[in-house]
Amino acid sequence: MKALRRRIERLFEWISAALLLALAVEVLVGIIFRATGRPLVW
């Protein structure tokens, strides 16, 4: 049971890291577009 719990925790860690990375990339792209004078319209 502990092994399964450890695997699930590791999976959630990877998912959280991927979501944080995606958010960081999205924010940086938005900043770059705004700096070039072409802000994104959502």
PDBQT receptor file of N, H, CA, C and O in Angstrom, charges set to zero:
ATOM      1  N   MET A   1       0.820  -1.200   0.000  1.00  0.00    +0.000 N 
ATOM      2  CA  MET A   1       0.000   0.000   0.000  1.00  0.00    +0.000 C 
ATOM      3  C   MET A   1       0.864   1.265   0.000  1.00  0.00    +0.000 C 
ATOM      4  O   MET A   1       0.532   2.253  -0.655  1.00  0.00    +0.000 OA
ATOM      5  N   LYS A   2       1.972   1.221   0.740  1.00  0.00    +0.000 N 
ATOM      6  H   LYS A   2       2.242   0.418   1.272  1.00  0.00    +0.000 HD
ATOM      7  CA  LYS A   2       2.853   2.390   0.788  1.00  0.00    +0.000 C 
ATOM      8  C   LYS A   2       3.472   2.668  -0.578  1.00  0.00    +0.000 C 
ATOM      9  O   LYS A   2       3.661   3.824  -0.956  1.00  0.00    +0.000 OA
ATOM     10  N   ALA A   3       3.786   1.604  -1.316  1.00  0.00    +0.000 N 
ATOM     11  H   ALA A   3       3.632   0.665  -1.009  1.00  0.00    +0.000 HD
ATOM     12  CA  ALA A   3       4.390   1.786  -2.639  1.00  0.00    +0.000 C 
ATOM     13  C   ALA A   3       3.408   2.466  -3.586  1.00  0.00    +0.000 C 
ATOM     14  O   ALA A   3       3.790   3.341  -4.363  1.00  0.00    +0.000 OA
ATOM     15  N   LEU A   4       2.151   2.064  -3.518  1.00  0.00    +0.000 N 
ATOM     16  H   LEU A   4       1.840   1.353  -2.886  1.00  0.00    +0.000 HD
ATOM     17  CA  LEU A   4       1.128   2.680  -4.367  1.00  0.00    +0.000 C 
ATOM     18  C   LEU A   4       0.956   4.152  -4.008  1.00  0.00    +0.000 C 
ATOM     19  O   LEU A   4       0.865   5.009  -4.887  1.00  0.00    +0.000 OA
ATOM     20  N   ARG A   5       0.914   4.431  -2.721  1.00  0.00    +0.000 N 
ATOM     21  H   ARG A   5       0.988   3.735  -2.007  1.00  0.00    +0.000 HD
ATOM     22  CA  ARG A   5       0.773   5.822  -2.278  1.00  0.00    +0.000 C 
ATOM     23  C   ARG A   5       1.956   6.663  -2.738  1.00  0.00    +0.000 C 
ATOM     24  O   ARG A   5       1.780   7.804  -3.166  1.00  0.00    +0.000 OA
ATOM     25  N   ARG A   6       3.158   6.103  -2.652  1.00  0.00    +0.000 N 
ATOM     26  H   ARG A   6       3.301   5.176  -2.305  1.00  0.00    +0.000 HD
ATOM     27  CA  ARG A   6       4.358   6.820  -3.077  1.00  0.00    +0.000 C 
ATOM     28  C   ARG A   6       4.303   7.118  -4.578  1.00  0.00    +0.000 C 
ATOM     29  O   ARG A   6       4.682   8.206  -5.012  1.00  0.00    +0.000 OA
ATOM     30  N   ARG A   7       3.831   6.149  -5.365  1.00  0.00    +0.000 N 
ATOM     31  H   ARG A   7       3.523   5.265  -5.012  1.00  0.00    +0.000 HD
ATOM     32  CA  ARG A   7       3.724   6.368  -6.819  1.00  0.00    +0.000 C 
ATOM     33  C   ARG A   7       2.701   7.444  -7.146  1.00  0.00    +0.000 C 
ATOM     34  O   ARG A   7       2.927   8.277  -8.024  1.00  0.00    +0.000 OA
ATOM     35  N   ILE A   8       1.579   7.425  -6.441  1.00  0.00    +0.000 N 
ATOM     36  H   ILE A   8       1.396   6.749  -5.728  1.00  0.00    +0.000 HD
ATOM     37  CA  ILE A   8       0.548   8.435  -6.684  1.00  0.00    +0.000 C 
ATOM     38  C   ILE A   8       1.059   9.820  -6.293  1.00  0.00    +0.000 C 
ATOM     39  O   ILE A   8       0.812  10.794  -7.004  1.00  0.00    +0.000 OA
ATOM     40  N   GLU A   9       1.764   9.912  -5.178  1.00  0.00    +0.000 N 
ATOM     41  H   GLU A   9       1.964   9.121  -4.601  1.00  0.00    +0.000 HD
ATOM     42  CA  GLU A   9       2.336  11.200  -4.774  1.00  0.00    +0.000 C 
ATOM     43  C   GLU A   9       3.326  11.703  -5.812  1.00  0.00    +0.000 C 
ATOM     44  O   GLU A   9       3.341  12.890  -6.140  1.00  0.00    +0.000 OA
ATOM     45  N   ARG A  10       4.153  10.801  -6.330  1.00  0.00    +0.000 N 
ATOM     46  H   ARG A  10       4.141   9.838  -6.064  1.00  0.00    +0.000 HD
ATOM     47  CA  ARG A  10       5.132  11.178  -7.359  1.00  0.00    +0.000 C 
ATOM     48  C   ARG A  10       4.413  11.659  -8.625  1.00  0.00    +0.000 C 
ATOM     49  O   ARG A  10       4.839  12.628  -9.254  1.00  0.00    +0.000 OA
ATOM     50  N   LEU A  11       3.324  10.979  -8.994  1.00  0.00    +0.000 N 
ATOM     51  H   LEU A  11       2.978  10.192  -8.483  1.00  0.00    +0.000 HD
ATOM     52  CA  LEU A  11       2.542  11.383 -10.162  1.00  0.00    +0.000 C 
ATOM     53  C   LEU A  11       1.987  12.788  -9.973  1.00  0.00    +0.000 C 
ATOM     54  O   LEU A  11       2.060  13.613 -10.883  1.00  0.00    +0.000 OA
ATOM     55  N   PHE A  12       1.434  13.063  -8.797  1.00  0.00    +0.000 N 
ATOM     56  H   PHE A  12       1.374  12.392  -8.057  1.00  0.00    +0.000 HD
ATOM     57  CA  PHE A  12       0.896  14.393  -8.530  1.00  0.00    +0.000 C 
ATOM     58  C   PHE A  12       1.992  15.452  -8.523  1.00  0.00    +0.000 C 
ATOM     59  O   PHE A  12       1.754  16.587  -8.935  1.00  0.00    +0.000 OA
ATOM     60  N   GLU A  13       3.173  15.103  -8.068  1.00  0.00    +0.000 N 
ATOM     61  H   GLU A  13       3.367  14.181  -7.734  1.00  0.00    +0.000 HD
ATOM     62  CA  GLU A  13       4.297  16.046  -8.115  1.00  0.00    +0.000 C 
ATOM     63  C   GLU A  13       4.628  16.409  -9.557  1.00  0.00    +0.000 C 
ATOM     64  O   GLU A  13       4.832  17.581  -9.875  1.00  0.00    +0.000 OA
ATOM     65  N   TRP A  14       4.681  15.401 -10.432  1.00  0.00    +0.000 N 
ATOM     66  H   TRP A  14       4.515  14.450 -10.173  1.00  0.00    +0.000 HD
ATOM     67  CA  TRP A  14       4.982  15.657 -11.838  1.00  0.00    +0.000 C 
ATOM     68  C   TRP A  14       3.887  16.488 -12.497  1.00  0.00    +0.000 C 
ATOM     69  O   TRP A  14       4.183  17.392 -13.278  1.00  0.00    +0.000 OA
ATOM     70  N   ILE A  15       2.634  16.193 -12.193  1.00  0.00    +0.000 N 
ATOM     71  H   ILE A  15       2.394  15.458 -11.558  1.00  0.00    +0.000 HD
ATOM     72  CA  ILE A  15       1.524  16.959 -12.762  1.00  0.00    +0.000 C 
ATOM     73  C   ILE A  15       1.598  18.410 -12.292  1.00  0.00    +0.000 C 
ATOM     74  O   ILE A  15       1.419  19.327 -13.093  1.00  0.00    +0.000 OA
ATOM     75  N   SER A  16       1.857  18.624 -11.016  1.00  0.00    +0.000 N 
ATOM     76  H   SER A  16       2.002  17.879 -10.365  1.00  0.00    +0.000 HD
ATOM     77  CA  SER A  16       1.966  19.984 -10.478  1.00  0.00    +0.000 C 
ATOM     78  C   SER A  16       3.112  20.744 -11.131  1.00  0.00    +0.000 C 
ATOM     79  O   SER A  16       2.965  21.916 -11.480  1.00  0.00    +0.000 OA
ATOM     80  N   ALA A  17       4.243  20.087 -11.294  1.00  0.00    +0.000 N 
ATOM     81  H   ALA A  17       4.363  19.136 -11.010  1.00  0.00    +0.000 HD
ATOM     82  CA  ALA A  17       5.401  20.731 -11.928  1.00  0.00    +0.000 C 
ATOM     83  C   ALA A  17       5.080  21.095 -13.373  1.00  0.00    +0.000 C 
ATOM     84  O   ALA A  17       5.445  22.177 -13.834  1.00  0.00    +0.000 OA
ATOM     85  N   ALA A  18       4.404  20.206 -14.089  1.00  0.00    +0.000 N 
ATOM     86  H   ALA A  18       4.107  19.327 -13.715  1.00  0.00    +0.000 HD
ATOM     87  CA  ALA A  18       4.050  20.479 -15.484  1.00  0.00    +0.000 C 
ATOM     88  C   ALA A  18       3.087  21.658 -15.579  1.00  0.00    +0.000 C 
ATOM     89  O   ALA A  18       3.226  22.501 -16.465  1.00  0.00    +0.000 OA
ATOM     90  N   LEU A  19       2.118  21.724 -14.679  1.00  0.00    +0.000 N 
ATOM     91  H   LEU A  19       2.005  21.039 -13.958  1.00  0.00    +0.000 HD
ATOM     92  CA  LEU A  19       1.173  22.839 -14.693  1.00  0.00    +0.000 C 
ATOM     93  C   LEU A  19       1.865  24.161 -14.363  1.00  0.00    +0.000 C 
ATOM     94  O   LEU A  19       1.570  25.184 -14.981  1.00  0.00    +0.000 OA
ATOM     95  N   LEU A  20       2.771  24.145 -13.405  1.00  0.00    +0.000 N 
ATOM     96  H   LEU A  20       3.011  23.314 -12.903  1.00  0.00    +0.000 HD
ATOM     97  CA  LEU A  20       3.520  25.361 -13.070  1.00  0.00    +0.000 C 
ATOM     98  C   LEU A  20       4.370  25.822 -14.247  1.00  0.00    +0.000 C 
ATOM     99  O   LEU A  20       4.447  27.017 -14.532  1.00  0.00    +0.000 OA
ATOM    100  N   LEU A  21       5.002  24.881 -14.923  1.00  0.00    +0.000 N 
ATOM    101  H   LEU A  21       4.939  23.910 -14.691  1.00  0.00    +0.000 HD
ATOM    102  CA  LEU A  21       5.821  25.223 -16.082  1.00  0.00    +0.000 C 
ATOM    103  C   LEU A  21       4.961  25.805 -17.202  1.00  0.00    +0.000 C 
ATOM    104  O   LEU A  21       5.343  26.795 -17.825  1.00  0.00    +0.000 OA
ATOM    105  N   ALA A  22       3.805  25.197 -17.460  1.00  0.00    +0.000 N 
ATOM    106  H   ALA A  22       3.494  24.392 -16.953  1.00  0.00    +0.000 HD
ATOM    107  CA  ALA A  22       2.906  25.702 -18.500  1.00  0.00    +0.000 C 
ATOM    108  C   ALA A  22       2.437  27.116 -18.169  1.00  0.00    +0.000 C 
ATOM    109  O   ALA A  22       2.371  27.970 -19.053  1.00  0.00    +0.000 OA
ATOM    110  N   LEU A  23       2.113  27.365 -16.914  1.00  0.00    +0.000 N 
ATOM    111  H   LEU A  23       2.166  26.671 -16.196  1.00  0.00    +0.000 HD
ATOM    112  CA  LEU A  23       1.676  28.698 -16.509  1.00  0.00    +0.000 C 
ATOM    113  C   LEU A  23       2.798  29.717 -16.674  1.00  0.00    +0.000 C 
ATOM    114  O   LEU A  23       2.560  30.832 -17.139  1.00  0.00    +0.000 OA
ATOM    115  N   ALA A  24       4.010  29.344 -16.300  1.00  0.00    +0.000 N 
ATOM    116  H   ALA A  24       4.203  28.439 -15.922  1.00  0.00    +0.000 HD
ATOM    117  CA  ALA A  24       5.150  30.250 -16.442  1.00  0.00    +0.000 C 
ATOM    118  C   ALA A  24       5.391  30.591 -17.909  1.00  0.00    +0.000 C 
ATOM    119  O   ALA A  24       5.649  31.747 -18.244  1.00  0.00    +0.000 OA
ATOM    120  N   VAL A  25       5.307  29.595 -18.779  1.00  0.00    +0.000 N 
ATOM    121  H   VAL A  25       5.097  28.656 -18.506  1.00  0.00    +0.000 HD
ATOM    122  CA  VAL A  25       5.507  29.834 -20.215  1.00  0.00    +0.000 C 
ATOM    123  C   VAL A  25       4.416  30.754 -20.743  1.00  0.00    +0.000 C 
ATOM    124  O   VAL A  25       4.699  31.674 -21.511  1.00  0.00    +0.000 OA
ATOM    125  N   GLU A  26       3.178  30.517 -20.339  1.00  0.00    +0.000 N 
ATOM    126  H   GLU A  26       2.949  29.770 -19.715  1.00  0.00    +0.000 HD
ATOM    127  CA  GLU A  26       2.073  31.351 -20.807  1.00  0.00    +0.000 C 
ATOM    128  C   GLU A  26       2.244  32.802 -20.365  1.00  0.00    +0.000 C 
ATOM    129  O   GLU A  26       2.006  33.721 -21.149  1.00  0.00    +0.000 OA
ATOM    130  N   VAL A  27       2.649  33.011 -19.132  1.00  0.00    +0.000 N 
ATOM    131  H   VAL A  27       2.842  32.264 -18.495  1.00  0.00    +0.000 HD
ATOM    132  CA  VAL A  27       2.856  34.371 -18.627  1.00  0.00    +0.000 C 
ATOM    133  C   VAL A  27       4.005  35.047 -19.370  1.00  0.00    +0.000 C 
ATOM    134  O   VAL A  27       3.898  36.212 -19.751  1.00  0.00    +0.000 OA
ATOM    135  N   LEU A  28       5.102  34.322 -19.575  1.00  0.00    +0.000 N 
ATOM    136  H   LEU A  28       5.189  33.375 -19.265  1.00  0.00    +0.000 HD
ATOM    137  CA  LEU A  28       6.239  34.904 -20.294  1.00  0.00    +0.000 C 
ATOM    138  C   LEU A  28       5.875  35.262 -21.732  1.00  0.00    +0.000 C 
ATOM    139  O   LEU A  28       6.285  36.311 -22.228  1.00  0.00    +0.000 OA
ATOM    140  N   VAL A  29       5.120  34.413 -22.396  1.00  0.00    +0.000 N 
ATOM    141  H   VAL A  29       4.787  33.561 -21.992  1.00  0.00    +0.000 HD
ATOM    142  CA  VAL A  29       4.691  34.713 -23.767  1.00  0.00    +0.000 C 
ATOM    143  C   VAL A  29       3.807  35.958 -23.772  1.00  0.00    +0.000 C 
ATOM    144  O   VAL A  29       3.942  36.811 -24.649  1.00  0.00    +0.000 OA
ATOM    145  N   GLY A  30       2.909  36.066 -22.804  1.00  0.00    +0.000 N 
ATOM    146  H   GLY A  30       2.799  35.374 -22.091  1.00  0.00    +0.000 HD
ATOM    147  CA  GLY A  30       2.063  37.255 -22.708  1.00  0.00    +0.000 C 
ATOM    148  C   GLY A  30       2.879  38.518 -22.488  1.00  0.00    +0.000 C 
ATOM    149  O   GLY A  30       2.591  39.554 -23.088  1.00  0.00    +0.000 OA
ATOM    150  N   ILE A  31       3.889  38.444 -21.640  1.00  0.00    +0.000 N 
ATOM    151  H   ILE A  31       4.123  37.603 -21.153  1.00  0.00    +0.000 HD
ATOM    152  CA  ILE A  31       4.757  39.602 -21.394  1.00  0.00    +0.000 C 
ATOM    153  C   ILE A  31       5.520  39.975 -22.653  1.00  0.00    +0.000 C 
ATOM    154  O   ILE A  31       5.641  41.156 -22.980  1.00  0.00    +0.000 OA
ATOM    155  N   ILE A  32       6.034  38.980 -23.362  1.00  0.00    +0.000 N 
ATOM    156  H   ILE A  32       5.936  38.021 -23.096  1.00  0.00    +0.000 HD
ATOM    157  CA  ILE A  32       6.787  39.250 -24.596  1.00  0.00    +0.000 C 
ATOM    158  C   ILE A  32       5.894  39.906 -25.640  1.00  0.00    +0.000 C 
ATOM    159  O   ILE A  32       6.300  40.879 -26.274  1.00  0.00    +0.000 OA
ATOM    160  N   PHE A  33       4.679  39.385 -25.828  1.00  0.00    +0.000 N 
ATOM    161  H   PHE A  33       4.349  38.594 -25.313  1.00  0.00    +0.000 HD
ATOM    162  CA  PHE A  33       3.772  39.984 -26.807  1.00  0.00    +0.000 C 
ATOM    163  C   PHE A  33       3.417  41.412 -26.417  1.00  0.00    +0.000 C 
ATOM    164  O   PHE A  33       3.368  42.293 -27.276  1.00  0.00    +0.000 OA
ATOM    165  N   ARG A  34       3.169  41.652 -25.135  1.00  0.00    +0.000 N 
ATOM    166  H   ARG A  34       3.209  40.936 -24.438  1.00  0.00    +0.000 HD
ATOM    167  CA  ARG A  34       2.829  43.004 -24.690  1.00  0.00    +0.000 C 
ATOM    168  C   ARG A  34       4.010  43.948 -24.880  1.00  0.00    +0.000 C 
ATOM    169  O   ARG A  34       3.817  45.106 -25.249  1.00  0.00    +0.000 OA
ATOM    170  N   ALA A  35       5.224  43.475 -24.635  1.00  0.00    +0.000 N 
ATOM    171  H   ALA A  35       5.381  42.534 -24.334  1.00  0.00    +0.000 HD
ATOM    172  CA  ALA A  35       6.417  44.311 -24.788  1.00  0.00    +0.000 C 
ATOM    173  C   ALA A  35       6.650  44.685 -26.247  1.00  0.00    +0.000 C 
ATOM    174  O   ALA A  35       7.196  45.750 -26.535  1.00  0.00    +0.000 OA
ATOM    175  N   THR A  36       6.242  43.821 -27.161  1.00  0.00    +0.000 N 
ATOM    176  H   THR A  36       5.798  42.955 -26.926  1.00  0.00    +0.000 HD
ATOM    177  CA  THR A  36       6.423  44.118 -28.584  1.00  0.00    +0.000 C 
ATOM    178  C   THR A  36       5.298  44.983 -29.135  1.00  0.00    +0.000 C 
ATOM    179  O   THR A  36       5.298  45.318 -30.320  1.00  0.00    +0.000 OA
ATOM    180  N   GLY A  37       4.335  45.348 -28.282  1.00  0.00    +0.000 N 
ATOM    181  H   GLY A  37       4.336  45.075 -27.320  1.00  0.00    +0.000 HD
ATOM    182  CA  GLY A  37       3.267  46.235 -28.720  1.00  0.00    +0.000 C 
ATOM    183  C   GLY A  37       2.085  45.511 -29.326  1.00  0.00    +0.000 C 
ATOM    184  O   GLY A  37       1.206  46.149 -29.905  1.00  0.00    +0.000 OA
ATOM    185  N   ARG A  38       2.041  44.195 -29.210  1.00  0.00    +0.000 N 
ATOM    186  H   ARG A  38       2.755  43.676 -28.740  1.00  0.00    +0.000 HD
ATOM    187  CA  ARG A  38       0.918  43.430 -29.748  1.00  0.00    +0.000 C 
ATOM    188  C   ARG A  38       0.328  42.552 -28.646  1.00  0.00    +0.000 C 
ATOM    189  O   ARG A  38       0.532  41.338 -28.649  1.00  0.00    +0.000 OA
ATOM    190  N   PRO A  39      -0.400  43.154 -27.703  1.00  0.00    +0.000 N 
ATOM    191  CA  PRO A  39      -0.946  42.365 -26.591  1.00  0.00    +0.000 C 
ATOM    192  C   PRO A  39      -1.945  41.322 -27.088  1.00  0.00    +0.000 C 
ATOM    193  O   PRO A  39      -2.664  41.539 -28.064  1.00  0.00    +0.000 OA
ATOM    194  N   LEU A  40      -1.970  40.209 -26.406  1.00  0.00    +0.000 N 
ATOM    195  H   LEU A  40      -1.386  40.033 -25.614  1.00  0.00    +0.000 HD
ATOM    196  CA  LEU A  40      -2.895  39.139 -26.768  1.00  0.00    +0.000 C 
ATOM    197  C   LEU A  40      -4.298  39.488 -26.285  1.00  0.00    +0.000 C 
ATOM    198  O   LEU A  40      -4.473  40.033 -25.195  1.00  0.00    +0.000 OA
ATOM    199  N   VAL A  41      -5.284  39.172 -27.099  1.00  0.00    +0.000 N 
ATOM    200  H   VAL A  41      -5.142  38.729 -27.984  1.00  0.00    +0.000 HD
ATOM    201  CA  VAL A  41      -6.679  39.375 -26.721  1.00  0.00    +0.000 C 
ATOM    202  C   VAL A  41      -7.267  38.003 -26.441  1.00  0.00    +0.000 C 
ATOM    203  O   VAL A  41      -7.365  37.167 -27.340  1.00  0.00    +0.000 OA
ATOM    204  N   TRP A  42      -7.653  37.774 -25.208  1.00  0.00    +0.000 N 
ATOM    205  H   TRP A  42      -7.574  38.453 -24.478  1.00  0.00    +0.000 HD
ATOM    206  CA  TRP A  42      -8.148  36.442 -24.844  1.00  0.00    +0.000 C 
ATOM    207  C   TRP A  42      -9.602  36.368 -25.165  1.00  0.00    +0.000 C 
ATOM    208  O   TRP A  42     -10.231  35.334 -24.941  1.00  0.00    +0.000 OA
TER     209      TRP A  42
